Amino acid sequence: MDARAMLLVLAAYTRARLRARHLSSRERLVRYQDRQVRRLVDYAATHFPYYRAFAHQDLAALPVIDKTILVGNFQNFNRFGIDTDAVREVLSEGRERIGEAVVGQSTGTSGNRGYYVITDAERFVWLGTLLAKALPDALWRRHRVALALPGLSDLYRSATSGSRTSLAFFDLAQGVDAWADRLVQFTPDTIVAPPKVLRLLAERGQLTARRIFSGAEVLDPLDRAVIEQATGVRVREIYMATEGLFGVGCAHGTLHLAEDVVHFEWRQDPTWQGLAEPAVTDFTRRAQAMIRYRMNDLIELSDEPCACGSIYQPVLRIAGRADDLLLIAAPSGEIRTVTPDVVRNAIIDADPSIDDYRVVQTAPAELTVHLDAGVSETVAAKVRAALAARLGAMGLVPEVIVRRGITVPFDRKLRRVMRQFRAG
Ligand SMILES: [Zn+2]
């Protein structure tokens, strides 16, 4: 990371701090977002072919899109005209640049890859914004920040020192063992990494940072408990994806949406039990459009203002992916929606020895539960009984198959509850 990059990070940091001060009420925030969104729509109409017909229109006139639409028209959503074949070809050669564009793919889900185009400048703005929200005092305090996040791959060999903050990057694709020693030697006071990485480091006693941020994957309460018990540090959450930066946990432990860089719209469904799915409009992105993009995440918003004083919307929890809602057939044949936390709570409350699990819906009325290899028959029976009780109360009697043996995927996203069976 060179001096110019560090300047971009610092400039973005400073702008985000100024916004936090200036946007002191929801009214000011809404006015600010309106201006930014209007600017973005005009830019989109002239730079992204997909939006050519929408010049000067209101955001609400633009179509809501999702990953399928984006991938299917990819070259029309970025200003370089890069298509998915070009992205795949470059990535297959182990490169990630096409001209000034940096391309990548999300490691999210099976058979349903997302692709993205970003510029270096946008990545550094992203990083600066993240740091401003995570470390609001960084300009006058010394910080040593370790980052192990997807999407920063060509920064991994560089450690960088700008003003008082040192950044070091660690490559998730190499696996934790490749750099755990280097991480310990770096003695970070702040670390940002996926929860499974934090948990592994915590269990080995290699997590010494005083500020711990979990990002890139949903933070499961089970992992949170293990990390916090091992370190005595409260884990703060960062809601991010290759699609952008969507929220950062404050010092009070509340996740606040990054509404100074992203505009959120919410879709609700009566079967989602209070959860809502965001469509995001990122008004900082200029290489690729991210406008009214449906995130496939289910989120519970909070009505309570946070004690930290931030006016950015507080989030109670990110419940998981909408695609992973379980759709379980009742004996009558009727399909009922079950949110992932229902099965998760049933399993982890079944026995205190359970510290990891997977649940896969494998058929309309069949769940396969994976537990640790060493789990006893007694514990397995408790899990079956807990699920039968919890789902039985909802009128559901799926067959529950228990299997032993769990692996943690360090090269892609960990999803503990997922639906493999596709309805309809
Ligand atoms: Zn707060």
Boltz pocket constraint, residues with backbone or C-beta under 6 A from the ligand:
constraints:
  - pocket:
      binder: B
      contacts: [[A, 250], [A, 251], [A, 252], [A, 253], [A, 254], [A, 256], [A, 306], [A, 307], [A, 308], [A, 309], [A, 310]]
      max_distance: 6.0
